[in-house]
Amino acid sequence: MKIIIAGGGKVGSVLCAELATEDNDIIIIEKNEMRLEQLINKVDVSGIVGNGASIDIQKEAGVENSHIFIAVTPQDEVNIMACILAQKLGAKYTIARVRNPEYSKHFDSFRESLGVSLMINPEMESARSIAKIIKFPDILSIQSFAKDQVELIELEVQKDSPLANMSLNDFRTRYGEILVCTIRRKGETIIPSGQNTIRIGDHIYVLGSKTTIRKFYKKTSRKTKDVQSVLIIGGGRLTYYLLDVLKDYHMAIKVIEQHREIAEDLSASYPNVEIILGDGTDQDILIQEGIENYNAFVSLTGVDEENIIASLYALQQSVDKVVTKVNREILLGIFDSLGMESVITPKRVIANSILRFVRSLGNPSISDVEALYRLANNEAEAIQFKVKNGSKAVGIPLEKLATRDNLLVAYIIRNRKLIIPTGKDSIQPSDQVIIITKDKYFDDIDDILR
């Protein structure tokens, strides 16, 4: 596919790295010549210096012959205008990053009237993820499949956990219709079998129906008390969206923001939230505002290092749930050694959404990609396919299906029935199938075959 990306910043660079495969021809449009040169040297893409919303630049890039045009510049208006222009020139699909809350309220009408195929708000999606994991203090991350019927949760196995040193065969016997589908252990990612054993310190990814996952959480969690209070530092867009979600959770919420204008806007928008004017990364202020009395702490400033330091301090104060926003993925490698918990990376959220859309166009005659999430420090993927008649994987018992290594057919949803498959089960047309794999770039169900 020919894919044109307008904007070579954090999101644009991630997309270039993820989409630059032998099957894709990537052209990046970026105003900053130095940034563009760095991207071209780092990833196998070509580039044009210029404004992605310029008709001359789009024509030079060959937008009229492109399959997908993606606009991820810092300006919402530029992204929207660039997509409208690209659609008029002939791009088959257009994707725009739109972050302004005023625009986000009208995504559906924008898509219909302007012809933009997909509009994505990374802060809004990140806020929804944070709200989910705040509800369950022991869960590090949570993803949903099949219209929220199935959940995939990440847990860290502690010394006092009933899961410690348990074989996966015993796990299935004790906890029923749920599945440990990935283990992250000391930097290694494992797609396990029944012979594997859960060890202390493992990060395990557990898949099951929403009901069974909630029952499993109650049985194994050390922190069974509901989160009733949240302290947030930083009052940017992500905080705005998070407050919008948390307002229905009946929690006591406090936000510390150091810029008066932002603090006043938040106070006016959310009168039931306590807004404090101050520097939330200052430990004296955190002590003054009673950090030790809160069940959850969320650091959402614009500086990664400040978020990390503030979160470490919250952990020292024995706050039950700590969530940290980090923009630079290069910093994620230090989190395990520091004992950090849940980490949100907005650019990864938007990249996953765009990757899911792009993969869904790969081979629609065989299957559709309906969901895609990266697991275990981006070393594994969970993909939900909707299977069609043309698939070679249909009708063969899984024990006889020649699948790739490091791959698990984890879940089948058939006529609303949720199935953890055995070797005797087979994939059928119209099934929704969840695959866990260490390979990347699968865009149809037949990619699982050896």
C-alpha positions in Angstrom: 0.0 0.0 0.0 1.0 3.6 -0.6 0.7 5.4 2.7 1.4 9.2 3.1 1.9 10.6 6.6 1.7 14.3 7.3 3.7 15.1 10.4 7.0 13.6 11.5 6.7 14.2 15.3 6.3 11.6 18.0 3.3 9.8 16.5 4.5 10.2 12.9 7.9 8.6 13.8 6.2 5.6 15.5 3.9 5.1 12.5 6.9 5.2 10.1 8.7 2.5 12.1 5.6 0.3 12.4 4.3 0.7 8.8 7.6 0.6 6.9 7.4 -3.0 5.7 8.2 -4.4 2.3 4.5 -4.3 1.5 4.1 -0.6 2.1 5.5 2.5 0.4 5.7 5.2 3.0 6.1 8.9 2.2 6.4 11.4 5.1 5.6 15.1 4.8 7.3 17.2 7.5 8.0 21.0 7.7 11.2 20.6 9.8 14.0 19.5 7.4 16.3 18.2 10.1 13.6 16.1 11.7 12.6 14.7 8.3 16.2 13.8 7.5 16.6 12.0 10.8 13.5 9.9 10.1 14.6 9.0 6.6 18.0 7.9 7.9 16.4 5.8 10.7 13.5 4.2 8.8 13.1 3.0 5.2 10.8 5.9 4.1 11.0 8.7 1.6 10.1 12.3 2.5 9.1 15.8 1.3 9.7 19.0 3.2 6.6 21.0 3.4 3.1 21.6 4.8 0.8 18.5 4.7 -2.2 20.7 4.1 -0.7 22.2 0.9 -2.2 21.0 -2.4 1.1 21.4 -4.2 2.9 19.3 -1.6 0.2 16.6 -1.6 0.4 16.4 -5.4 4.2 16.1 -5.2 3.7 13.2 -2.8 1.3 11.5 -5.1 -1.7 11.6 -2.8 -4.1 10.9 -5.7 -2.6 7.4 -6.0 -2.4 6.7 -2.3 -4.3 4.1 -0.3 -4.1 5.9 3.0 -3.4 9.5 4.0 -2.6 10.1 7.7 -2.4 13.6 9.3 -0.7 13.7 12.7 0.7 17.2 12.8 0.4 19.1 16.1 -2.5 21.3 14.8 -6.0 19.8 14.6 -7.1 22.2 12.0 -4.2 21.4 9.7 -4.9 17.6 10.1 -8.6 18.1 9.3 -7.9 20.3 6.3 -5.1 18.0 5.0 -7.5 15.0 5.1 -10.3 16.9 3.3 -7.8 17.9 0.6 -6.4 14.4 0.3 -9.8 12.9 0.0 -10.7 15.4 -2.8 -7.5 14.5 -4.6 -8.2 10.8 -4.5 -6.8 9.2 -1.4 -8.9 6.1 -0.7 -8.8 6.5 3.1 -7.9 9.4 5.4 -7.0 9.5 9.1 -6.8 12.6 11.3 -5.5 13.1 14.8 -7.8 15.5 16.5 -7.2 16.5 20.2 -9.4 19.5 20.9 -12.3 18.6 23.2 -14.6 20.9 21.2 -13.9 18.9 18.0 -14.0 15.6 19.8 -17.6 16.0 20.7 -18.6 16.0 17.0 -16.4 13.2 15.5 -19.4 11.4 13.9 -20.8 14.5 12.1 -17.2 15.5 11.0 -16.6 12.1 9.5 -19.9 12.1 7.6 -19.8 15.7 6.3 -16.0 16.0 5.7 -15.3 12.6 4.4 -12.6 11.7 6.9 -12.4 8.0 7.3 -11.1 7.9 10.9 -10.6 10.6 13.5 -8.6 9.7 16.6 -8.1 11.5 19.9 -5.1 9.9 21.8 -5.8 11.8 25.0 -9.5 10.6 25.0 -8.5 7.0 24.4 -5.7 7.2 27.1 -8.2 8.7 29.6 -10.5 5.7 29.1 -7.6 3.3 29.7 -6.6 5.1 32.9 -10.1 5.1 34.2 -10.4 1.4 33.7 -7.2 0.5 35.5 -8.0 3.0 38.4 -11.0 0.9 39.2 -8.8 -2.2 39.8 -5.7 -1.4 41.8 -3.8 -4.6 41.1 -4.4 -4.5 37.3 -1.5 -2.9 35.4 -3.4 -2.7 32.1 -6.7 -3.7 30.7 -7.9 -4.1 27.1 -11.3 -5.1 25.7 -12.4 -7.3 22.8 -15.7 -8.3 21.1 -17.6 -5.2 22.2 -16.4 -5.5 25.8 -17.5 -9.1 26.2 -13.8 -10.3 26.6 -11.1 -8.6 28.6 -7.3 -9.0 28.7 -5.6 -7.9 31.9 -2.0 -7.5 33.0 -1.0 -8.5 36.5 2.4 -8.6 38.4 2.7 -11.8 40.5 3.8 -10.9 44.0 5.3 -13.1 46.7 2.0 -13.5 48.6 0.0 -14.1 45.4 -1.9 -17.4 45.2 -0.6 -17.6 41.6 3.1 -17.8 42.6 4.7 -21.1 41.4 1.5 -22.4 40.0 1.6 -24.4 36.7 -0.7 -23.3 34.0 -2.4 -26.7 34.0 -3.3 -26.1 37.7 -4.3 -22.5 36.9 -6.9 -23.7 34.4 -8.2 -26.3 36.8 -8.5 -23.8 39.7 -9.8 -20.7 37.8 -11.9 -22.1 35.0 -12.6 -20.5 31.7 -9.7 -18.0 31.6 -6.3 -18.2 30.0 -2.8 -17.0 30.7 -1.8 -16.1 27.2 1.5 -14.2 27.7 4.2 -14.1 30.4 6.8 -11.3 30.6 9.7 -12.6 32.7 13.0 -10.7 33.3 12.9 -9.0 29.9 11.7 -12.2 28.0 8.3 -12.6 26.5 6.8 -16.1 26.6 3.7 -17.4 24.7 3.1 -20.2 27.3 1.7 -23.8 27.2 0.2 -25.8 30.0 3.6 -27.0 31.1 4.8 -23.4 32.0 4.8 -22.3 35.6 4.0 -18.8 36.9 6.9 -17.3 38.9 7.2 -14.5 41.4 7.8 -11.2 39.6 6.2 -12.4 36.3 3.9 -10.0 34.4 1.1 -12.2 33.2 -1.6 -11.4 30.7 -4.9 -13.1 31.4 -7.8 -13.4 28.9 -11.4 -14.3 29.6 -15.0 -13.1 29.5 -15.7 -9.9 31.4 -17.6 -11.8 34.1 -14.9 -14.5 34.7 -12.1 -11.9 34.7 -13.9 -9.9 37.4 -14.4 -13.1 39.5 -10.7 -14.0 39.0 -9.6 -10.6 40.1 -11.6 -10.8 43.3 -10.1 -14.2 44.2 -6.5 -13.2 43.5 -6.2 -9.5 44.2 -4.4 -8.2 47.3 -6.2 -4.8 47.0 -9.9 -5.6 47.1 -11.0 -2.2 48.4 -12.5 0.1 45.7 -10.6 3.2 44.8 -12.5 6.1 46.4 -10.0 9.0 46.0 -7.7 10.1 43.2 -4.9 12.7 43.2 -3.9 14.0 39.7 -1.0 16.2 38.9 -1.1 18.2 35.6 -4.2 19.8 34.1 -3.7 19.3 30.4 -6.0 17.8 27.8 -5.6 14.2 29.1 -6.7 15.4 32.6 -9.7 17.1 31.0 -10.8 13.9 29.4 -10.0 11.8 32.5 -12.2 14.0 34.7 -15.0 13.6 32.2 -14.8 9.8 32.6 -14.3 9.8 36.4 -17.2 12.1 37.1 -19.5 9.0 37.0 -17.3 7.0 39.4 -18.3 8.9 42.6 -14.7 9.4 43.7 -13.1 12.3 45.6 -10.8 13.9 43.0 -8.1 16.5 43.4 -6.0 18.1 40.6 -2.8 20.1 41.2 -2.0 22.4 38.3 0.7 25.1 38.3 -0.8 27.4 35.6 -3.5 29.7 36.9 -5.5 29.9 33.6 -5.6 26.1 33.1 -6.6 25.6 36.8 -9.4 28.2 36.6 -10.7 26.5 33.4 -10.7 23.1 35.0 -12.4 24.5 38.1 -15.2 26.1 36.0 -15.7 22.9 33.9 -15.7 20.5 36.9 -17.1 22.3 40.0 -17.2 19.0 42.0 -13.4 18.5 41.5 -11.0 20.1 43.9 -8.4 22.1 41.9 -5.2 23.3 43.6 -2.9 25.9 42.1 0.6 24.7 42.6 3.5 22.5 41.3 2.4 18.9 41.7 5.9 17.6 41.3 7.0 19.4 44.5 7.1 16.9 47.3 6.3 19.5 49.9 3.0 20.4 48.1 2.2 16.7 47.8 2.6 16.3 51.5 0.6 19.4 52.2 -2.2 18.1 50.0 -2.2 14.7 51.8 -0.9 12.4 49.1 -0.8 9.5 51.6 -4.6 9.7 52.1 -5.4 9.0 48.4 -6.1 5.5 46.9 -4.8 6.5 43.5 -2.2 8.9 42.1 -2.0 9.8 38.4 1.0 11.9 37.0 0.0 13.7 33.8 2.4 16.6 33.4 4.1 17.3 30.1 7.5 16.2 31.3 8.3 12.5 31.5 11.0 12.8 34.1 8.8 14.8 36.4 6.0 12.2 36.0 8.4 9.3 36.9 9.8 11.1 39.9 6.4 12.1 41.2 5.1 8.5 40.7 8.1 7.0 42.6 7.4 9.3 45.5 3.7 8.2 45.5 4.8 4.6 45.6 7.0 5.5 48.6 3.9 6.9 50.3 2.1 3.5 49.8 -0.5 4.9 47.4 -2.5 1.8 46.2 -2.6 2.7 42.5 -0.1 4.7 40.6 -0.5 5.6 36.9 2.3 7.4 35.0 2.1 9.1 31.6 5.3 8.7 29.5 5.7 10.0 26.0 9.2 8.6 25.2 9.1 4.9 24.8 12.9 4.7 25.3 12.2 5.3 29.0 9.9 2.3 29.4 12.9 -0.1 29.8 13.7 1.4 33.3 10.3 0.9 34.7 10.7 -2.8 35.8 13.8 -2.0 37.8 12.1 1.0 39.5 9.0 -1.0 40.5 6.7 1.3 38.5 3.2 0.2 37.9 0.8 1.3 35.1 2.2 3.4 32.3 0.2 5.2 29.7 1.9 6.3 26.4 -0.6 8.4 24.3 1.4 8.2 21.1 1.3 4.4 21.4 -2.4 4.5 21.9 -3.0 6.4 18.7 -0.4 4.3 16.8 -2.2 1.1 17.8 -5.6 2.6 16.6 -4.1 3.6 13.2 -2.3 0.2 12.9 -5.6 -1.6 13.5 -7.2 0.5 10.8 -4.4 -0.1 8.3 -4.2 -3.8 9.0 -8.0 -4.1 8.5 -7.4 -3.1 4.8 -4.9 -5.9 4.3 -7.0 -8.8 3.0 -10.7 -8.1 3.5 -11.7 -11.1 1.5 -10.2 -13.5 4.2 -10.8 -11.6 7.4 -11.1 -8.2 9.1 -8.9 -6.9 11.9 -11.3 -5.7 14.6 -8.9 -5.1 17.5 -5.2 -4.9 18.0 -3.1 -4.3 21.1 0.5 -4.4 21.9 1.6 -6.4 24.9 4.7 -7.1 27.0 6.7 -3.9 26.2 5.5 -4.1 22.5 7.0 -7.6 22.0 3.7 -9.4 21.4 0.3 -8.6 19.9 -3.2 -9.5 20.6 -5.3 -9.3 17.4 -9.0 -10.0 17.0 -10.0 -11.2 13.5 -13.5 -11.6 12.0 -13.1 -14.7 9.8 -14.6 -15.1 6.3 -15.2 -18.1 4.0 -12.0 -17.5 2.1 -9.7 -18.4 5.0 -7.4 -21.5 4.7 -7.6 -21.8 8.5 -11.3 -22.7 8.5 -12.6 -26.1 9.4 -9.3 -27.7 10.6 -9.0 -28.9 14.2 -6.4 -26.6 15.9 -4.3 -29.6 16.9 -3.8 -30.3 13.2 -3.5 -26.7 12.1 0.1 -25.8 11.1 0.5 -22.5 12.9 3.6 -20.4 13.3 5.8 -20.7 16.4 5.2 -18.4 19.4 1.5 -18.1 18.6 -1.7 -18.9 20.5 -5.2 -19.2 19.2 -6.5 -17.8 22.5 -10.2 -17.2 22.1 -13.2 -17.8 19.8 -16.4 -15.9 19.9 -19.1 -17.7 17.9 -22.8 -16.6 17.8 -22.1 -14.8 21.1 -20.7 -17.9 22.7 -17.3 -17.4 24.3 -14.9 -20.3 23.7 -11.4 -21.0 25.0 -10.5 -23.5 22.3 -8.9 -26.9 22.7 -7.1 -28.9 20.1 -10.4 -30.4 19.0 -12.0 -27.1 18.2 -11.7 -25.4 14.8 -12.1 -21.9 13.4 -15.3 -21.4 11.4 -16.6 -18.6 9.1 -18.0 -15.6 10.9 -16.0 -16.4 14.1 -14.3 -13.7 15.9 -10.9 -15.1 16.8 -8.3 -13.6 19.2 -4.7 -14.5 18.4 -1.7 -13.8 20.6 1.6 -13.7 18.7 5.2 -12.5 18.9 5.2 -12.0 15.2 4.0 -8.6 14.0 2.4 -7.2 10.9 -0.4 -9.9 10.6 -3.2 -8.4 8.6 -5.4 -11.5 8.0 -6.1 -14.7 9.8 -4.2 -16.8 7.3 -1.0 -15.1 8.5 -1.1 -17.5 11.5 -0.3 -20.4 9.2 3.2 -21.7 8.8 
